């Protein structure tokens, strides 16, 4: 075996060790079969974001929740049936905002009219997330295309794959490392919290009855904590009450999120702790001081996430409707 390998050109040997699914993805995948793909998706991304400014954060979060469970295969878009509880109905996904699902539905409808049966929902989601990062001021990065949509979506597969607000930083780091992502990449990706919001329930334990000695987490800026206490006073009666993740520039994709952590303005405990933990602090400090460094590392990490366990060939399908399998196999 060693002799036969040594006789192969070096480039071919390297290709043998590339993830097979990744090697099939290309930047020009739809250039001939659906040349309007990028124009249609760009138009819909801008229109939707202008009409509903929460769309960017909702879509980026939906992208993460999809890719971190069995790969980027649009399995989180599937509706549950009487026979199968799908991923979108897992407890942690119940808070996924409707705007994220809506933009994918709009894009799929437009693309089916132009190029029926060609563009996968997983490619739409990955590209829409990138477009919305750019639309809100963030960096452009390349999205390779050619994913097929997954054939399985089960709520039971979600737990343990997506970070929760009550996890320790060590648990969150382990979760990302299990996906092949470094601590540096994790910190960069969490920087997506620069847009969007979190429900009061997610951080209530930081601002109400925190300890015997303090009503709120002492790592928080006192005025910020008091403002959140007023905002979320009735959160138990209204579970939809929420606060912006980035109180300073909530609708702009920038490095303000990291600067906020230095000021005690981190909304989630798992975010704020990154500013002091020795494993993550150097990256928080870097990104707070250097937006270009943040944008470069975020772009690299997003490209890496976007090819996690993608399906190609007969490992998936191009759904006619993003919320339904072409043929029901989701309960297998």
C-alpha positions in Angstrom: 0.0 0.0 0.0 2.8 2.4 0.9 4.5 1.7 -2.5 1.3 2.3 -4.4 0.7 5.6 -2.6 4.2 6.8 -3.2 3.7 6.4 -6.9 0.7 8.8 -7.0 1.2 12.5 -7.6 1.3 14.5 -4.4 -1.9 16.5 -5.3 -3.9 13.3 -5.8 -2.7 11.9 -2.5 -3.8 15.1 -0.7 -7.2 14.9 -2.4 -7.7 11.4 -1.0 -7.6 12.8 2.5 -10.1 15.6 1.9 -13.5 15.1 3.3 -15.4 13.6 0.4 -18.5 15.7 0.8 -16.5 19.0 1.1 -14.6 18.2 -2.1 -17.9 18.2 -4.0 -18.9 21.7 -3.0 -18.0 24.5 -5.4 -18.5 28.3 -5.5 -20.0 28.1 -9.1 -22.3 25.1 -8.5 -25.4 26.9 -9.8 -23.8 29.1 -12.5 -25.2 26.9 -15.3 -28.3 25.3 -13.7 -29.6 28.4 -11.9 -27.6 31.5 -12.9 -30.1 33.8 -11.1 -29.4 32.1 -7.7 -27.3 34.8 -6.1 -29.3 37.7 -7.5 -32.6 36.3 -6.3 -31.2 35.5 -2.8 -29.5 38.8 -2.5 -32.7 40.7 -3.4 -34.8 38.7 -0.9 -32.2 39.0 1.8 -32.2 42.8 1.6 -36.0 43.2 1.3 -36.6 40.9 4.2 -34.0 42.6 6.4 -35.4 46.1 5.6 -38.9 45.0 6.4 -38.0 43.0 9.5 -34.7 44.0 11.1 -34.6 40.9 13.3 -34.2 38.7 10.2 -30.4 38.7 10.2 -30.0 37.5 13.8 -32.8 35.0 13.3 -31.3 33.5 10.2 -27.7 33.3 11.5 -29.0 31.6 14.6 -31.1 29.2 12.5 -28.0 28.4 10.5 -25.9 27.5 13.6 -28.7 25.4 15.0 -29.0 23.5 11.8 -25.3 22.9 11.1 -24.4 21.9 14.7 -26.9 19.0 14.6 -25.9 16.4 12.0 -24.4 19.0 9.7 -25.7 21.7 7.4 -28.6 19.9 5.8 -31.7 22.1 6.5 -33.0 19.4 8.9 -34.1 22.2 11.3 -36.6 23.5 8.7 -38.7 20.3 8.7 -42.1 20.4 10.3 -43.1 17.7 12.8 -45.7 15.1 11.9 -47.9 12.8 13.8 -45.2 10.2 13.3 -42.1 12.2 14.0 -41.1 15.1 16.3 -38.7 17.1 14.2 -35.6 19.2 15.2 -37.5 22.5 15.1 -39.7 21.3 18.0 -36.8 20.4 20.3 -36.9 22.5 23.4 -33.9 24.7 22.5 -35.3 25.4 19.0 -38.7 26.6 20.1 -37.2 30.1 20.6 -35.9 30.2 17.0 -37.5 33.4 15.5 -40.0 33.0 12.7 -38.2 35.5 10.5 -35.4 33.0 9.9 -37.7 30.4 8.6 -39.7 33.0 6.6 -36.8 34.2 4.5 -35.9 30.6 3.5 -39.5 30.0 2.5 -39.6 33.2 0.4 -36.3 32.4 -1.3 -37.2 28.8 -2.0 -40.5 29.9 -3.5 -38.8 32.4 -5.8 -36.1 29.9 -6.8 -38.5 27.2 -7.5 -40.3 29.5 -10.0 -37.1 30.3 -11.7 -35.2 27.0 -11.4 -37.5 24.2 -10.2 -35.9 21.3 -8.4 -32.4 22.7 -8.6 -31.5 24.7 -5.4 -31.4 23.0 -2.0 -32.8 24.5 1.1 -29.4 23.9 2.9 -27.6 26.0 0.2 -30.3 28.7 0.6 -29.8 28.8 4.4 -26.0 29.0 4.3 -26.0 31.7 1.6 -28.8 33.7 3.3 -26.9 33.7 6.6 -23.8 35.1 4.8 -25.8 37.7 2.9 -27.4 39.0 6.1 -24.1 39.2 7.9 -23.0 41.5 5.1 -26.2 43.4 4.9 -25.9 44.4 8.6 -22.3 45.5 8.2 -20.3 42.3 8.7 -17.7 40.6 6.5 -18.2 38.9 3.2 -17.0 35.3 3.1 -17.2 32.6 0.5 -20.0 30.0 0.7 -19.4 26.8 -1.3 -22.5 25.2 -2.8 -23.8 21.8 -3.7 -25.3 20.7 -0.4 -28.2 18.3 -0.5 -31.0 18.5 2.1 -31.0 15.9 4.8 -33.4 12.9 5.0 -33.7 12.8 8.8 -34.9 15.4 11.3 -35.5 14.2 14.9 -35.8 16.4 18.0 -34.1 13.7 20.0 -30.8 14.3 18.1 -30.5 18.0 19.2 -29.6 17.7 22.9 -25.9 18.1 23.6 -25.1 19.6 20.2 -26.1 23.2 20.8 -24.8 25.4 23.6 -27.3 26.4 26.3 -27.2 29.5 28.6 -26.8 27.3 31.7 -23.7 25.5 30.4 -20.3 26.2 31.8 -17.6 27.6 29.5 -15.8 24.3 29.7 -18.9 22.5 28.5 -19.3 24.9 25.7 -15.7 24.7 24.6 -16.0 20.9 24.6 -19.1 21.1 22.5 -17.3 23.2 19.9 -14.2 21.1 20.0 -16.4 18.0 19.2 -17.3 19.7 16.0 -13.7 20.3 15.1 -13.8 24.0 16.1 -11.0 25.6 18.2 -11.5 28.0 21.2 -10.5 30.9 18.9 -13.1 29.9 16.3 -15.7 29.5 19.1 -15.1 33.0 20.4 -15.2 34.5 16.9 -18.5 32.7 16.2 -20.1 33.8 19.4 -19.4 37.3 18.2 -22.5 36.9 16.0 -24.3 37.9 19.2 -23.5 41.4 18.1 -26.9 41.3 16.4 -30.1 39.9 17.8 -31.7 39.5 21.2 -32.3 37.0 24.0 -35.5 36.3 26.0 -35.4 37.5 29.6 -35.8 33.9 30.7 -32.3 33.2 29.4 -30.6 35.7 31.7 -33.1 36.2 34.5 -30.9 34.3 37.0 -28.3 37.0 36.6 -30.6 39.9 37.4 -33.1 38.5 40.0 -32.1 37.0 43.3 -28.6 36.2 42.1 -27.2 35.5 45.6 -27.6 36.3 49.3 -25.3 39.3 48.9 -26.5 40.7 45.6 -29.7 41.0 43.6 -27.8 40.8 40.3 -24.6 39.3 39.0 -21.8 41.6 40.3 -19.9 41.1 37.0 -22.6 43.2 35.3 -22.5 47.0 35.0 -24.9 48.2 37.8 -26.9 50.6 35.6 -27.1 47.9 32.9 -28.4 45.4 35.4 -31.0 47.8 36.8 -32.2 48.6 33.3 -32.6 44.9 32.6 -34.5 44.3 35.9 -37.0 47.0 34.8 -37.3 45.6 31.3 -37.8 42.0 32.4 -39.9 42.7 35.5 -42.9 40.8 34.2 -41.0 38.1 32.1 -42.8 35.3 33.9 -46.1 36.5 32.7 -44.8 37.4 29.2 -42.2 34.9 28.0 -41.7 36.8 24.8 -40.0 39.7 26.7 -36.4 40.1 25.5 -33.3 42.4 25.4 -30.8 43.1 22.7 -27.6 41.1 23.0 -25.6 44.2 22.1 -27.1 47.2 23.9 -24.9 49.7 22.1 -25.3 48.8 18.4 -28.0 46.1 18.3 -28.6 46.2 14.6 -25.1 46.4 13.3 -22.6 43.6 12.8 -19.5 44.9 14.4 -17.0 44.3 17.3 -19.0 46.3 19.8 -20.2 43.0 21.4 -16.6 42.3 22.6 -16.1 45.9 23.8 -19.3 45.5 25.8 -17.9 42.5 27.6 -15.1 44.7 28.9 -17.7 47.1 30.3 -19.8 44.5 32.1 -22.5 44.8 29.4 -22.6 41.1 28.4 -26.2 39.8 28.5 -25.6 36.1 28.9 -23.4 34.7 31.6 -21.7 32.4 29.1 -20.7 35.4 27.1 -19.5 37.6 30.0 -17.3 34.9 31.4 -15.3 34.8 28.2 -13.8 38.2 29.1 -12.1 36.8 32.2 -11.4 33.1 31.5 -7.7 32.6 30.5 -8.7 30.4 27.6 -10.9 32.9 25.9 -9.8 36.3 27.2 -7.0 36.8 24.7 -9.4 36.5 21.8 -12.0 38.8 23.4 -9.3 41.4 24.0 -8.1 41.0 20.4 -11.5 41.3 18.8 -12.5 44.2 21.1 -9.5 46.2 19.9 -9.4 45.1 16.3 -12.5 44.7 14.3 -10.6 43.5 11.2 -9.1 40.6 13.2 -12.6 39.7 14.3 -14.1 39.9 10.8 -11.3 37.8 9.4 -11.5 35.1 12.0 -15.3 35.1 12.0 -15.3 34.6 8.2 -12.8 31.7 8.4 -14.9 30.0 11.2 -18.2 30.5 9.3 -16.7 28.9 6.2 -15.6 26.0 8.3 -19.0 25.6 10.0 -20.8 25.8 6.6 -19.2 22.5 5.4 -19.8 20.5 8.6 -21.0 17.1 7.6 -22.8 18.2 4.5 -24.7 15.7 2.4 -24.0 15.3 -1.3 -25.1 12.9 -4.0 -27.6 10.3 -2.8 -27.0 11.1 0.8 -29.7 13.8 0.5 -32.2 15.4 -1.8 -33.3 18.8 -3.1 -36.6 19.4 -1.3 -39.5 20.8 -3.2 -40.6 22.4 0.0 -38.1 23.2 2.7 -40.4 22.2 5.6 -41.2 18.8 4.2 -39.2 15.8 2.9 -40.0 14.8 -0.7 -40.7 11.4 0.6 -41.3 10.9 4.4 -38.3 9.1 5.9 -37.7 11.5 8.9 -38.7 8.9 11.5 -36.1 6.4 10.6 
